[in-house]
Amino acid sequence: MKLYTELAEYYFEIEKPGRKVDEEINFIGEVFKRHKIYTAMDVGCGSGEHVKDLQAMGYKILGIDSSSQMIETAKKRFPHCKFEVGFMEEYKLKQAVDSVVCLFGTFNYLTSNEAIKDFFQVTYKNLKPAGILILDVWNSEPIKKIKRKPLGLVANIRVGDMSIRRNRGFRLTRADDLTMVEVNYVYNLDQRNIKDKHIMRVFQNTEIERWIRENKFEVLNQFGGYSGEKFRRFGGRILYVLKKKS
């Protein structure tokens, strides 16, 4: 996926128009305070903004990402923070932490049942007793309803002297026992065009909650977004605060 490789150095600027990072950090910070979190791991940390902000708030946090280019970018941007290359479904910590954070659809790149099971099992091991997992999942309901969206301009940004136009579209590719979506991007970088395809699995809340129960987690809270709004059936995301069961 070229967003995380060829475009890694521009990743945050590309994503920023569709993000409210301050709102995300405030949400995480409130959860951490409520559950007395001191140590954490950010899974799929990207270019490191959450790690940087949470460390500045006093938390001891490690960021991991499967893309070596993203980790290289994060280390350059925030050399005072700790980042490592690692896959979310297999990365094992030497010492368990109070919380694992998996945000912004990172989980949706796990497309097989085996990978999902591995993620929950390794996360369980990486957490201390009664540890907290903050999990952000794309909701399948609006995607199944729309089915297809043609490629269209979603952001027009400037990074230094570089102009980047981001075009996005998607199509539902499977909707039987699991729901798969192909998300297509075209990036116009001055005179160069980059095509990028992301294959992702999306979930109904009942489906993901079955995975949660079967892997010894319990739902403490469910939200529709980082401002704490109630989850809606056709909302874009399902945001969970989960607790590791003994």
VEXZA-27271 format. One line per field, with one value per residue: residue number from 1; residue in one letter; z, y, x of N, C-alpha, C in turn. Coordinates in Angstrom, 2 decimals. Layout:
<recs>
seq (NUM/...)
type (A/...)
n.zz (Z/...)
n.yy (Y/...)
n.xx (X/...)
ca.zz (Z/...)
ca.yy (Y/...)
ca.xx (X/...)
c.zz (Z/...)
c.yy (Y/...)
c.xx (X/...)
</recs>
This chain:
<recs>
seq (1/2/3/4/5/6/7/8/9/10/11/12/13/14/15/16/17/18/19/20/21/22/23/24/25/26/27/28/29/30/31/32/33/34/35/36/37/38/39/40/41/42/43/44/45/46/47/48/49/50/51/52/53/54/55/56/57/58/59/60/61/62/63/64/65/66/67/68/69/70/71/72/73/74/75/76/77/78/79/80/81/82/83/84/85/86/87/88/89/90/91/92/93/94/95/96/97/98/99/100/101/102/103/104/105/106/107/108/109/110/111/112/113/114/115/116/117/118/119/120/121/122/123/124/125/126/127/128/129/130/131/132/133/134/135/136/137/138/139/140/141/142/143/144/145/146/147/148/149/150/151/152/153/154/155/156/157/158/159/160/161/162/163/164/165/166/167/168/169/170/171/172/173/174/175/176/177/178/179/180/181/182/183/184/185/186/187/188/189/190/191/192/193/194/195/196/197/198/199/200/201/202/203/204/205/206/207/208/209/210/211/212/213/214/215/216/217/218/219/220/221/222/223/224/225/226/227/228/229/230/231/232/233/234/235/236/237/238/239/240/241/242/243/244/245/246)
type (M/K/L/Y/T/E/L/A/E/Y/Y/F/E/I/E/K/P/G/R/K/V/D/E/E/I/N/F/I/G/E/V/F/K/R/H/K/I/Y/T/A/M/D/V/G/C/G/S/G/E/H/V/K/D/L/Q/A/M/G/Y/K/I/L/G/I/D/S/S/S/Q/M/I/E/T/A/K/K/R/F/P/H/C/K/F/E/V/G/F/M/E/E/Y/K/L/K/Q/A/V/D/S/V/V/C/L/F/G/T/F/N/Y/L/T/S/N/E/A/I/K/D/F/F/Q/V/T/Y/K/N/L/K/P/A/G/I/L/I/L/D/V/W/N/S/E/P/I/K/K/I/K/R/K/P/L/G/L/V/A/N/I/R/V/G/D/M/S/I/R/R/N/R/G/F/R/L/T/R/A/D/D/L/T/M/V/E/V/N/Y/V/Y/N/L/D/Q/R/N/I/K/D/K/H/I/M/R/V/F/Q/N/T/E/I/E/R/W/I/R/E/N/K/F/E/V/L/N/Q/F/G/G/Y/S/G/E/K/F/R/R/F/G/G/R/I/L/Y/V/L/K/K/K/S)
n.zz (0.00/-1.04/0.29/2.74/2.16/-0.38/0.00/2.61/3.92/3.52/4.77/7.18/6.59/4.40/5.56/7.49/6.83/7.16/9.79/13.38/15.39/17.93/19.23/19.24/20.88/23.27/23.89/24.28/26.39/28.43/28.81/29.68/32.10/33.57/33.89/35.12/33.61/32.78/31.18/27.70/24.37/21.03/18.36/14.96/14.52/12.65/11.53/14.03/15.65/17.77/19.67/20.28/21.42/23.59/25.08/25.82/27.63/29.76/29.70/29.34/26.37/23.52/20.01/17.33/13.95/10.88/8.61/7.54/6.41/7.45/10.17/10.03/9.22/11.46/13.47/12.55/12.72/15.44/17.35/20.04/20.93/21.19/18.76/16.84/14.24/13.54/13.33/13.95/14.65/15.67/17.22/20.11/23.34/25.62/28.17/29.77/29.21/30.40/28.63/25.26/22.16/19.24/16.42/14.03/11.91/11.59/12.50/10.58/8.49/8.97/7.47/7.51/9.42/11.00/11.35/12.80/15.14/16.04/16.53/18.74/20.61/20.95/21.82/24.21/25.69/25.75/27.47/30.84/33.76/33.73/31.83/29.33/26.14/23.49/20.76/17.42/14.91/11.54/10.49/8.95/8.00/6.68/4.38/3.13/2.51/0.70/-1.22/-3.54/-4.38/-6.55/-7.74/-6.41/-5.67/-2.50/-0.90/-1.02/-0.78/0.41/0.69/1.65/-1.28/-2.69/-4.26/-3.49/-4.55/-3.41/-4.34/-3.89/-3.82/-3.46/-3.44/-2.67/-2.23/-1.22/0.63/2.34/4.55/5.60/5.31/2.76/1.47/-1.21/-1.31/-3.21/-4.23/-5.85/-6.14/-6.97/-7.55/-8.22/-11.22/-11.21/-10.92/-8.54/-8.02/-5.68/-3.86/-1.33/0.50/2.65/5.63/6.94/9.67/11.30/14.39/16.05/15.06/15.52/18.25/18.97/18.40/20.34/22.79/22.54/22.77/25.30/26.23/27.51/26.82/27.83/27.10/24.31/21.44/18.91/17.90/18.48/19.95/21.79/21.08/20.71/19.41/16.14/13.93/11.16/11.24/10.63/12.13/14.81/18.04/20.58/24.09/25.73/28.12/29.46/30.42/33.27)
n.yy (-1.19/2.01/4.42/4.04/3.55/4.61/7.16/7.79/9.90/12.01/11.29/12.16/14.79/14.27/12.79/14.52/16.44/14.89/14.18/14.55/15.10/16.20/15.78/12.99/12.44/13.64/11.99/9.48/10.21/10.74/8.19/6.87/8.21/7.54/4.81/4.52/4.34/3.91/2.90/2.09/0.81/1.82/0.58/0.26/2.83/4.75/7.85/8.75/10.71/10.38/8.96/10.82/12.95/11.66/10.80/13.28/13.95/12.48/9.71/6.45/5.17/3.02/2.98/0.99/-0.20/-1.82/-0.94/-0.19/2.18/4.02/3.91/4.83/7.45/8.36/8.24/10.17/12.45/12.54/12.10/11.72/9.89/6.44/3.95/1.05/-1.42/-3.61/-6.22/-6.06/-8.35/-10.11/-9.03/-9.16/-7.99/-7.44/-6.76/-6.52/-4.11/-1.41/-0.60/-1.08/0.51/0.82/2.35/4.24/2.55/0.71/-1.94/-3.01/-3.91/-6.49/-9.24/-11.93/-14.63/-15.98/-14.11/-12.13/-13.51/-14.05/-11.44/-10.64/-12.54/-12.10/-9.49/-9.78/-11.13/-9.13/-7.29/-6.15/-7.68/-7.01/-5.08/-2.44/-2.18/-0.03/0.18/0.88/0.50/0.03/0.38/-1.91/-1.52/1.06/0.85/-1.49/-0.63/1.51/0.39/1.08/3.69/6.21/7.24/10.23/13.66/14.23/15.61/18.42/19.37/21.08/20.53/21.97/22.78/21.00/19.96/18.12/16.18/14.32/11.59/9.50/6.39/3.62/0.12/-2.44/-5.72/-8.18/-9.73/-11.77/-14.20/-12.66/-9.21/-7.42/-4.73/-2.80/-0.20/2.51/4.75/7.69/9.60/12.79/14.18/16.99/16.59/13.86/10.79/8.58/5.44/3.62/0.81/-0.51/-3.28/-4.17/-5.37/-5.08/-4.56/-5.58/-4.44/-6.53/-8.69/-8.05/-7.91/-10.50/-11.63/-10.24/-11.23/-13.97/-13.98/-13.31/-10.66/-7.84/-5.57/-2.33/0.25/1.68/3.63/6.07/7.68/9.89/12.05/11.08/10.42/8.60/5.28/4.70/2.81/3.17/4.69/5.68/4.49/2.21/2.57/1.19/0.65/-1.68/-4.33/-6.49/-9.75/-11.91)
n.xx (0.84/0.78/0.44/1.60/4.19/5.63/4.55/5.02/6.43/4.74/2.47/1.05/0.24/-1.38/-3.45/-4.43/-6.56/-8.87/-8.93/-9.24/-7.07/-6.53/-8.96/-9.02/-6.78/-7.61/-9.78/-8.48/-6.80/-8.68/-9.76/-7.45/-6.94/-9.24/-8.94/-6.54/-4.11/-0.71/1.28/1.62/0.86/0.86/-0.69/-0.13/0.94/1.56/2.84/3.44/2.12/0.20/1.68/3.68/2.14/0.86/3.03/4.02/2.08/2.78/2.70/4.15/5.00/5.00/5.28/4.19/4.45/3.70/4.94/8.10/8.91/7.08/7.76/10.38/9.85/8.40/10.38/12.16/10.57/9.90/12.24/12.65/10.88/9.71/9.80/9.00/9.31/6.69/4.23/0.76/-0.67/1.14/3.18/5.13/5.41/8.14/7.59/4.50/1.84/-0.31/-2.27/-3.42/-3.63/-5.50/-6.13/-8.15/-9.03/-6.98/-7.20/-8.90/-7.39/-6.86/-7.77/-8.39/-9.88/-8.03/-5.96/-7.30/-7.95/-5.35/-4.50/-6.14/-5.32/-2.53/-2.63/-3.99/-2.02/-0.10/-1.12/-1.46/-3.05/-6.54/-6.13/-6.53/-7.99/-8.23/-10.16/-10.71/-12.99/-14.01/-17.33/-19.49/-22.08/-22.90/-21.33/-22.19/-24.72/-24.31/-22.58/-20.97/-18.75/-17.84/-14.57/-13.36/-12.46/-11.09/-9.35/-7.17/-4.07/-1.09/2.33/5.08/6.69/5.26/2.31/-0.54/-3.16/-5.84/-7.68/-10.49/-12.25/-14.57/-15.49/-17.77/-16.75/-17.32/-19.90/-20.93/-20.45/-18.51/-17.47/-16.03/-14.11/-12.90/-10.77/-9.93/-7.39/-6.21/-3.40/-2.45/0.49/1.88/3.27/3.03/1.26/-0.10/-1.36/-3.29/-4.27/-6.36/-7.24/-9.75/-11.36/-14.57/-16.92/-19.97/-21.41/-22.33/-20.92/-18.18/-18.26/-18.69/-16.21/-14.76/-15.82/-15.23/-12.51/-11.82/-12.24/-14.06/-16.72/-16.51/-17.26/-18.98/-18.78/-19.64/-17.72/-14.86/-15.65/-17.29/-19.86/-22.96/-23.01/-24.17/-26.23/-25.72/-23.46/-20.02/-17.95/-17.06/-16.27/-14.51/-14.04/-12.32/-11.91/-9.51/-10.25/-9.93)
ca.zz (0.00/-1.30/1.28/3.88/1.68/-1.22/0.48/4.08/4.42/3.40/5.32/8.14/5.89/3.56/6.42/8.43/6.57/7.60/11.17/14.49/16.26/19.29/19.78/19.48/22.04/24.45/24.19/24.86/27.68/29.41/29.11/30.46/33.46/34.22/34.20/35.73/32.65/32.83/30.06/26.57/23.04/19.93/17.27/13.73/14.99/11.54/11.64/15.43/16.34/19.04/20.59/20.71/22.30/24.82/25.86/26.39/28.74/30.87/29.57/28.72/25.24/22.36/18.77/16.34/12.65/10.00/7.53/7.95/5.97/8.41/11.39/9.74/9.24/12.85/14.20/12.10/13.22/16.91/17.76/21.49/21.20/20.87/17.69/16.31/13.18/14.05/12.86/15.10/15.01/16.15/18.01/21.53/24.22/26.67/29.43/29.50/29.43/30.92/27.56/23.84/21.38/17.83/15.96/12.67/10.91/11.51/12.70/9.39/7.55/9.29/6.62/7.74/10.79/11.72/11.73/13.85/16.36/16.47/17.10/20.09/21.51/21.29/22.60/25.56/26.35/25.90/28.48/32.24/34.22/33.63/30.90/28.49/24.69/22.77/19.41/16.46/13.83/10.53/10.51/7.61/7.59/5.63/3.17/2.48/2.00/-0.47/-2.12/-4.41/-4.49/-7.59/-7.39/-6.38/-4.90/-1.07/-0.23/-1.87/0.22/-0.03/1.61/1.08/-2.68/-3.30/-4.26/-3.49/-4.64/-3.02/-4.87/-3.23/-4.12/-2.93/-3.89/-1.87/-3.01/-0.64/1.70/2.78/5.95/5.99/4.41/2.27/0.65/-1.90/-1.28/-4.23/-4.18/-6.82/-5.63/-7.99/-6.97/-9.30/-12.53/-11.03/-10.36/-7.84/-7.74/-4.45/-3.54/0.02/0.73/4.07/6.12/7.82/10.61/12.09/15.81/16.63/14.61/16.23/19.67/19.13/18.48/21.63/23.85/22.37/23.05/26.72/26.51/27.73/26.37/28.87/26.45/22.84/20.96/17.45/17.52/19.54/20.79/22.76/20.64/20.73/18.17/15.29/13.04/9.88/11.45/9.96/12.96/16.12/18.91/21.80/25.22/26.14/29.28/29.49/31.50/33.86)
ca.yy (0.00/3.07/5.48/3.74/3.29/5.71/8.44/7.83/11.20/12.95/10.62/12.92/15.92/13.72/12.34/15.57/17.05/14.02/13.77/15.51/14.45/16.70/15.09/11.61/12.45/13.93/10.77/8.50/10.72/10.55/6.75/6.54/8.74/6.80/3.44/4.58/3.83/4.55/2.40/1.76/0.57/2.28/-0.38/0.99/4.20/5.68/8.76/8.94/11.86/10.00/8.61/12.08/13.69/10.92/10.86/14.63/13.96/11.74/8.27/5.71/4.55/2.53/2.91/-0.01/-0.17/-2.84/-0.29/0.34/3.57/4.83/3.98/5.73/8.81/8.68/8.46/11.45/13.51/12.57/11.26/11.52/8.85/5.08/3.31/-0.18/-2.11/-4.82/-6.52/-5.99/-9.66/-11.00/-8.35/-9.54/-7.13/-8.09/-6.44/-6.15/-2.71/-1.17/-0.38/-1.14/1.41/0.45/3.40/4.75/1.49/-0.20/-3.30/-3.48/-4.55/-7.93/-9.71/-13.35/-14.99/-16.37/-12.90/-11.48/-14.30/-13.82/-10.09/-10.62/-13.38/-11.44/-8.30/-10.28/-11.41/-7.88/-6.46/-6.55/-8.05/-5.93/-4.06/-1.78/-2.10/0.94/-0.40/1.66/-0.44/0.54/-0.24/-2.43/-1.21/2.07/0.40/-2.43/0.14/2.31/-0.61/1.60/5.14/6.47/8.02/11.66/14.45/14.33/16.55/19.13/19.92/21.51/20.21/22.71/23.12/19.87/19.96/16.75/16.00/12.95/11.10/8.23/5.70/2.26/-0.79/-3.64/-6.88/-9.41/-9.43/-12.98/-14.45/-11.52/-8.07/-6.91/-3.53/-2.34/1.26/2.94/6.13/8.22/10.80/13.64/14.92/17.82/15.93/12.41/10.16/7.33/4.67/2.87/-0.03/-1.06/-4.29/-4.10/-6.08/-4.23/-5.40/-5.18/-4.44/-7.86/-9.57/-7.75/-8.20/-11.94/-11.80/-9.70/-12.18/-15.25/-13.81/-12.96/-9.25/-7.38/-4.20/-1.35/1.36/1.68/4.98/6.26/8.55/10.34/13.07/10.34/10.27/7.26/4.51/4.61/1.66/3.54/5.54/5.17/3.74/1.70/2.82/0.38/0.56/-3.08/-4.72/-7.87/-10.56/-12.87)
ca.xx (0.00/1.74/0.30/2.48/5.55/6.09/4.04/5.14/6.88/3.62/1.29/0.25/-0.38/-2.45/-4.55/-4.86/-7.87/-9.96/-8.69/-9.27/-6.10/-6.71/-10.13/-8.60/-5.89/-8.44/-10.54/-7.56/-6.37/-9.75/-9.81/-6.26/-7.14/-10.31/-8.52/-5.21/-3.14/0.59/2.09/0.74/1.41/0.03/-0.56/-0.41/1.17/1.75/3.97/3.79/1.52/-0.41/2.76/4.30/1.24/0.62/4.27/4.07/1.14/3.37/2.56/5.24/4.30/5.73/4.52/4.63/3.78/4.27/5.67/9.40/8.97/6.34/8.55/11.50/9.30/8.07/11.62/12.70/9.70/9.87/13.37/12.62/9.87/10.15/9.03/9.57/8.56/6.06/2.87/-0.15/-1.19/2.20/4.20/5.10/6.18/8.92/6.91/3.11/1.48/-1.65/-3.24/-3.08/-4.48/-5.51/-7.02/-8.31/-9.19/-5.83/-7.71/-9.61/-6.47/-6.84/-8.87/-8.70/-10.25/-6.82/-5.24/-8.07/-7.75/-3.97/-4.43/-6.71/-4.54/-1.26/-2.97/-4.29/-0.75/0.65/-1.78/-1.47/-4.40/-7.54/-5.65/-7.53/-7.79/-9.06/-10.23/-11.49/-13.33/-14.93/-18.64/-19.84/-23.45/-23.03/-20.65/-23.11/-25.85/-23.89/-21.98/-19.91/-18.62/-16.84/-13.40/-13.61/-11.51/-11.43/-8.44/-6.22/-3.17/0.23/3.41/6.20/6.45/4.54/0.85/-1.06/-4.60/-6.19/-8.96/-10.83/-13.50/-14.55/-16.53/-17.98/-16.32/-17.85/-20.85/-21.63/-20.12/-17.70/-17.67/-14.75/-14.23/-11.70/-10.69/-8.97/-6.93/-5.26/-2.75/-1.84/1.60/2.37/3.17/3.08/0.07/0.15/-2.58/-3.10/-5.43/-6.38/-8.26/-10.06/-12.52/-15.37/-17.65/-21.13/-21.06/-22.57/-19.84/-16.94/-18.44/-18.50/-14.75/-14.34/-16.20/-14.54/-11.09/-11.67/-12.35/-15.42/-16.98/-16.82/-17.97/-19.07/-19.07/-19.65/-16.61/-13.97/-16.30/-18.09/-21.24/-23.51/-22.88/-25.36/-26.14/-25.12/-22.30/-18.83/-17.02/-17.42/-15.12/-14.69/-13.11/-12.43/-11.13/-9.02/-10.83/-8.98)
c.zz (0.00/-0.33/2.41/3.46/0.87/-0.67/1.98/4.60/4.36/4.13/6.20/7.47/5.00/4.40/7.23/8.11/7.05/9.05/12.14/15.57/17.71/19.98/20.11/20.74/23.32/24.88/24.88/26.25/28.77/29.80/30.00/31.91/34.23/34.68/34.74/34.86/32.77/31.65/28.94/25.33/22.01/18.73/15.96/13.97/13.88/11.74/13.05/16.21/17.69/20.08/21.15/21.71/23.63/25.70/26.53/27.58/29.93/30.79/28.92/27.61/24.12/21.16/17.86/15.06/11.76/8.86/8.05/7.53/6.92/9.70/11.20/9.78/10.67/13.65/13.81/12.69/14.73/17.46/19.27/21.89/20.74/19.86/17.24/15.18/13.77/13.50/14.05/15.55/15.56/17.06/19.49/22.34/25.22/28.03/29.12/29.87/29.95/29.82/26.19/23.10/19.92/17.14/14.44/11.61/10.74/11.58/11.43/8.31/7.86/8.56/6.84/9.19/11.62/12.20/12.85/15.18/16.93/17.12/18.53/21.06/21.91/22.10/24.04/26.34/26.62/26.98/29.88/32.61/34.26/32.74/29.93/27.02/24.12/21.30/18.54/15.23/12.83/10.52/9.10/7.10/6.53/4.32/2.41/1.88/0.72/-1.59/-2.96/-4.41/-5.51/-7.06/-7.47/-5.48/-3.45/-0.32/-1.26/-0.93/-0.40/1.06/1.06/-0.33/-3.40/-3.15/-4.38/-3.52/-4.35/-3.52/-4.26/-3.73/-3.52/-3.58/-2.97/-2.72/-2.48/0.53/2.10/4.26/6.49/4.93/4.06/1.37/0.04/-1.95/-2.23/-4.09/-5.43/-6.25/-6.80/-7.31/-8.08/-10.62/-12.43/-10.41/-9.73/-7.54/-6.56/-4.11/-2.14/0.14/2.23/4.40/7.10/8.56/11.10/13.56/16.46/16.26/15.40/17.71/19.96/19.24/19.85/22.75/23.77/22.74/24.41/26.97/26.79/27.31/27.58/28.30/24.94/22.40/19.43/16.97/18.73/20.36/21.80/22.36/20.63/19.38/17.45/14.27/11.73/10.04/10.88/10.80/14.24/16.99/20.25/22.84/25.81/27.33/29.18/30.69/32.02/33.49)
c.yy (1.24/4.25/5.30/3.46/4.49/7.08/8.63/9.21/12.25/12.46/11.52/14.10/15.46/13.38/13.48/16.20/16.21/13.58/14.92/14.93/14.91/16.00/13.64/11.52/12.72/12.70/9.74/8.93/10.53/9.08/6.36/7.02/7.87/5.42/3.37/3.90/4.62/4.14/1.92/1.44/1.03/1.38/0.28/2.48/5.21/6.55/9.30/10.05/11.50/9.65/9.87/12.82/12.98/10.89/12.23/14.78/13.13/10.23/7.66/4.87/4.17/2.53/1.84/0.15/-1.19/-2.25/0.30/1.81/4.50/4.98/4.90/7.19/9.25/9.01/9.80/12.61/13.67/11.67/10.98/10.43/7.48/4.44/2.05/-0.72/-3.39/-4.98/-6.66/-7.36/-10.59/-10.35/-8.66/-8.62/-7.95/-7.88/-5.95/-4.69/-2.60/-1.06/-0.59/-0.30/1.02/1.31/3.47/3.64/0.57/-1.65/-3.87/-4.05/-6.03/-8.56/-11.17/-13.59/-15.34/-15.14/-12.15/-12.20/-14.07/-12.45/-10.07/-11.42/-12.71/-10.18/-8.68/-10.51/-10.14/-6.97/-7.05/-7.01/-6.84/-4.78/-3.61/-1.78/-1.07/0.54/0.38/0.79/0.24/-0.29/-0.68/-1.92/-0.11/1.65/-0.59/-1.70/0.90/1.42/-0.08/3.12/5.44/7.33/9.51/12.37/14.56/15.28/17.16/19.88/20.37/21.18/20.85/23.17/22.07/20.05/18.52/16.78/14.54/12.62/9.73/7.70/4.31/1.42/-2.00/-4.85/-8.20/-9.06/-10.66/-13.23/-13.42/-10.43/-7.46/-5.71/-3.21/-0.83/1.69/4.44/6.45/9.53/11.53/14.50/15.72/17.08/14.41/11.92/8.82/6.68/3.75/2.12/-0.61/-2.05/-4.39/-4.90/-5.18/-5.10/-4.76/-5.23/-5.82/-8.83/-9.31/-8.07/-9.70/-12.27/-11.33/-10.70/-13.46/-15.18/-13.16/-11.46/-8.93/-5.93/-3.34/-0.21/1.16/3.07/4.99/7.14/9.09/11.50/12.42/10.16/8.81/6.57/4.46/3.49/2.00/4.57/4.89/4.28/3.25/1.81/2.14/0.70/-0.82/-3.36/-6.20/-8.60/-11.55/-14.29)
c.xx (0.88/1.62/1.29/3.92/6.05/5.71/4.20/5.52/5.77/2.37/0.43/-0.45/-1.53/-3.67/-5.18/-6.21/-9.06/-9.85/-8.92/-8.37/-6.26/-7.88/-9.79/-7.73/-6.68/-9.24/-9.65/-7.12/-7.41/-9.88/-8.63/-6.41/-8.14/-9.83/-7.10/-4.15/-1.83/1.47/1.17/1.55/0.39/0.31/-1.00/-0.22/1.38/2.98/4.16/3.15/0.91/0.64/3.40/3.43/1.02/1.87/4.39/3.12/1.63/3.27/3.80/4.64/5.26/4.79/5.07/3.83/4.47/5.09/6.98/9.54/8.22/7.13/9.76/11.04/9.00/9.33/12.26/11.89/9.81/10.99/13.41/11.61/10.40/9.21/9.76/8.69/7.97/4.65/1.93/-0.64/-0.11/3.23/4.05/6.00/6.99/8.27/5.51/2.83/0.05/-2.70/-2.61/-4.11/-4.37/-6.57/-7.15/-8.32/-8.01/-6.29/-8.33/-8.71/-6.29/-8.03/-9.24/-9.09/-9.01/-6.06/-5.96/-7.88/-6.35/-3.84/-4.95/-5.86/-3.22/-1.52/-3.28/-3.00/0.05/0.07/-1.61/-2.89/-5.32/-7.07/-6.74/-7.09/-8.77/-9.01/-11.21/-11.71/-14.26/-16.21/-19.04/-21.19/-23.55/-22.39/-21.53/-24.32/-25.49/-23.36/-20.82/-19.93/-17.53/-15.69/-13.72/-12.62/-11.97/-10.51/-7.49/-5.28/-1.85/1.24/4.67/5.86/5.62/3.03/0.36/-2.58/-4.92/-7.59/-9.24/-12.17/-13.44/-15.63/-16.58/-17.61/-16.85/-18.76/-21.64/-21.33/-19.13/-17.84/-16.32/-15.01/-12.87/-11.74/-9.58/-8.67/-6.12/-4.73/-2.11/-0.79/2.26/2.19/3.10/1.78/0.44/-1.19/-2.31/-4.38/-5.28/-7.54/-8.51/-11.32/-13.26/-16.38/-18.95/-20.73/-21.28/-21.46/-18.57/-17.07/-18.38/-17.00/-14.24/-14.61/-15.39/-13.06/-10.83/-11.47/-13.81/-15.54/-17.33/-17.64/-17.95/-19.51/-19.12/-18.52/-15.90/-14.54/-17.23/-19.54/-21.67/-23.31/-24.21/-25.16/-25.42/-24.01/-21.05/-17.94/-17.69/-16.17/-15.37/-13.62/-13.34/-11.51/-10.75/-9.64/-9.79/-9.36)
</recs>
